[in-house]
Amino acid sequence: MRWTLKPKPNQDTVRDLSKALQVELSIASLLVQRGIESYEQAKYFFRPSLDDLHDPFLMKDMDKAVSRIETAIANGENIMVYGDYDVDGTTAVSLMSSYLLSTYSNVATYIPDRYDEGYGISYKGIDYAADNDVTLIIALDCGIKAIDKIAHAKEKNVDFIICDHHRPGPKIPDAIAVLDPKQDDCNYPFDELCGCGVGFKLIQALASKKGKTIEDLTEYLDLVATAIGADIVPIIGENRILAYHGLHIINTKPRAGFKSIINQIKKDTLTITDVVFTIAPRINAAGRMKHGQYAVDLLTQTNLTTATKYAEEIEAFNTDRKDADKRITKEALAYIEEHKEQKRFTTVVYNETWHKGVIGIVASRLIENYYRPTLVFTKSGDRLAASARSVKGFDVYNALEACSEHIEQFGGHKYAAGLTLKEENYEPFKRKFEEVVKASIDKSLLTPEITIDTQIDLDDITPKFYRILSQFAPFGPGNMTPVFMSDNLKDTGYGKCVGEDESHLRITVTQNGNPKLVCIGFGLGEKLNLIENKKEFKAAYSIDENHWQGNVSLQLKLKDIKG
C-alpha cells in the first residue's frame, strides 16, 4: 500500500476557523482540507439545508420536460416511466412513477430485462409502449446515447424525456427534452447528480408549478439517498444535502419497502455505508438474478405486509447472487493465475457461462486481488457483454473510448462502465485495451493508495473529537471518512488473528504507555509479525464506535500498518 499524506492546509486559515467555530485545530484542519474556510461554509457543511438546493429550471430543457408532462396529464395520455435495472434506475423509476401516480392514474413502469434487452433503452421497450398506446416515455438513468432508439420511437409517435447523468456522446438524442447536467451547454450549477437525482429535480420542478415546496417532497428522499450511495457519486454540494435528508427519512419514516429490508437486517440507525452494503445489494439483486421490476414493486409498495413478502423474495435473489459471485470470482482468479494474466497492466477475463448479473461485482473483487483496470466478459445472446471497473485515478471510460473500433456499444463513468462487442473482436479488443492502459496509466496507480488526512496522537482521540467527526457524515467520494496516522505505537501484548480463517487482526494499542485503544484490521492478519513482542509500528486508520453487550467504546479501524 502507498501511504500518501495530504498537504498541510494554510495554518493561518486553520487557526482562524478553529477560533470562529471554537473547535480544536485538528478538526479545523480537516475542514480546511475539504475546502471549508469560513463560519458560513461550515454552517452549510454541518447543517445541510433543503433550501440550498438549486432551482431545477436552471437545468437545460427542464421547462420543456415539465410542459410536455403537463400536456400529457391534461390530455389523459398514457405515460411510461422507463429506467435501468440497477439501484439508480429502479429507485428513479420508483420515485417518478409514485410521484405521478399520486395525482394521475395513466402511468406504467418499465424496466428492461438485463438478459433479453440489455442496458438502457431498448427497441422492445419502445415497441411495447407503442402497442399499448403510450405516447410519452420518461427515461431515467439511461438514454443519453440512444440516438437510433429515440429516432425509432419518433417513427412510432412516442415522445421521450431523457433524465440521465452519464457522459453524452458527440450527438444528443432528438428527444422532447434531455435533462443531463453533464451536457456541455447545460449551465446547471451541479453536474454530479445520479440518475435518481435528476429525476428528483424533475419532480421538484413539476411540484413547484403546483405551488408545492421542497418540504412536500421529502418522502422521496430515501430513494435519492440510496441511489447516491449505490452509484458512488460525489457526496458534495446537492448530493450531500439530498443524502443527509434522505438518510434522515430512512431512519425515521422509511417507505414500506425499505422498512421491510431494515426489519430483516435488524439495525437501528443506518449510515450511508449501511445503505451501500445492505440495502443497495438487495435492490440490485433483483435485476441481477431475476428482473428489476421486482425492485420497483418493492419500493413502490405501500402495504408493509405485502412489502415484507417482496423483501423475502429479493433476499432469496441476494443469496443466489452471493453464491454466484463467490463461485465466479474463484474461477476468474484461477484463470488469471493459470494464464499468468497478473503480469499485465490490465485484467481482462471471459467465460461464456458466467452469470451476466454479477460480472460487475466480480470485476471489483478482482481489483481487490490484482489492482488493475479490469473487465469481466460473458456471453449475452450473440454478443459478449462486459463490466469494467477501474483503479483510483484512472479513467476507464476514456480507455474504452480509445478502443471503440472493437466495441459495439459502451457507456458509463470514470470508474465503472459496461460494453458489448462481437465475439471475434474479443482478442483484438483485449490487446488494444492492454496497449492503451500500458501507454497511458501512471504506474504508481497500480499500487493501492491510502490517502491520510493528517497525523495525530492517540491522546487526541476523545469522545468529543469523535462526536464532531461523526458530523462530517454522510461520507463518500469528495468527503471520505477521515483517515489518520499515528506512529510510535505498541501492542499491549494481546494482539491476535481473528475470524473464521484468522485473516483479521485484533490488537490493543498504546502510545507512550497511554491511552489503550482497541483496533481491528480486516484482512490484515498476515501483518501480525509486525506488532509481536511489543515492536514499535505506525498505523493508518479511521475511527468508529464499537457496540458490544450494551457498551459503546471508540475503536480504530486499521487500514494498514508498517513496522
Secondary structure as GFF3:
##gff-version 3
##sequence-region A 1 563
A	DSSP	beta_strand	2	5	.	.	.	ID=ss1
A	DSSP	alpha_helix	11	21	.	.	.	ID=ss2
A	DSSP	alpha_helix	25	33	.	.	.	ID=ss3
A	DSSP	alpha_helix	39	46	.	.	.	ID=ss4
A	DSSP	three_ten_helix	50	52	.	.	.	ID=ss5
A	DSSP	three_ten_helix	56	58	.	.	.	ID=ss6
A	DSSP	alpha_helix	62	74	.	.	.	ID=ss7
A	DSSP	beta_strand	78	83	.	.	.	ID=ss8
A	DSSP	alpha_helix	87	101	.	.	.	ID=ss9
A	DSSP	beta_strand	107	110	.	.	.	ID=ss10
A	DSSP	alpha_helix	123	131	.	.	.	ID=ss11
A	DSSP	beta_strand	134	140	.	.	.	ID=ss12
A	DSSP	alpha_helix	147	155	.	.	.	ID=ss13
A	DSSP	beta_strand	159	163	.	.	.	ID=ss14
A	DSSP	beta_strand	177	179	.	.	.	ID=ss15
A	DSSP	alpha_helix	195	209	.	.	.	ID=ss16
A	DSSP	three_ten_helix	214	220	.	.	.	ID=ss17
A	DSSP	alpha_helix	221	230	.	.	.	ID=ss18
A	DSSP	alpha_helix	237	252	.	.	.	ID=ss19
A	DSSP	alpha_helix	256	265	.	.	.	ID=ss20
A	DSSP	alpha_helix	272	274	.	.	.	ID=ss21
A	DSSP	pi_helix	275	279	.	.	.	ID=ss22
A	DSSP	alpha_helix	280	285	.	.	.	ID=ss23
A	DSSP	pi_helix	286	290	.	.	.	ID=ss24
A	DSSP	alpha_helix	293	300	.	.	.	ID=ss25
A	DSSP	alpha_helix	304	338	.	.	.	ID=ss26
A	DSSP	three_ten_helix	341	343	.	.	.	ID=ss27
A	DSSP	beta_strand	347	350	.	.	.	ID=ss28
A	DSSP	three_ten_helix	356	358	.	.	.	ID=ss29
A	DSSP	alpha_helix	359	369	.	.	.	ID=ss30
A	DSSP	beta_strand	374	380	.	.	.	ID=ss31
A	DSSP	beta_strand	383	389	.	.	.	ID=ss32
A	DSSP	alpha_helix	396	401	.	.	.	ID=ss33
A	DSSP	three_ten_helix	404	406	.	.	.	ID=ss34
A	DSSP	beta_strand	409	412	.	.	.	ID=ss35
A	DSSP	beta_strand	416	421	.	.	.	ID=ss36
A	DSSP	three_ten_helix	423	425	.	.	.	ID=ss37
A	DSSP	alpha_helix	426	440	.	.	.	ID=ss38
A	DSSP	three_ten_helix	443	446	.	.	.	ID=ss39
A	DSSP	beta_strand	449	452	.	.	.	ID=ss40
A	DSSP	beta_strand	454	455	.	.	.	ID=ss41
A	DSSP	three_ten_helix	458	460	.	.	.	ID=ss42
A	DSSP	alpha_helix	463	470	.	.	.	ID=ss43
A	DSSP	beta_strand	484	491	.	.	.	ID=ss44
A	DSSP	beta_strand	496	498	.	.	.	ID=ss45
A	DSSP	beta_strand	504	511	.	.	.	ID=ss46
A	DSSP	beta_strand	514	521	.	.	.	ID=ss47
A	DSSP	three_ten_helix	525	530	.	.	.	ID=ss48
A	DSSP	three_ten_helix	532	534	.	.	.	ID=ss49
A	DSSP	beta_strand	537	548	.	.	.	ID=ss50
A	DSSP	beta_strand	551	562	.	.	.	ID=ss51
###
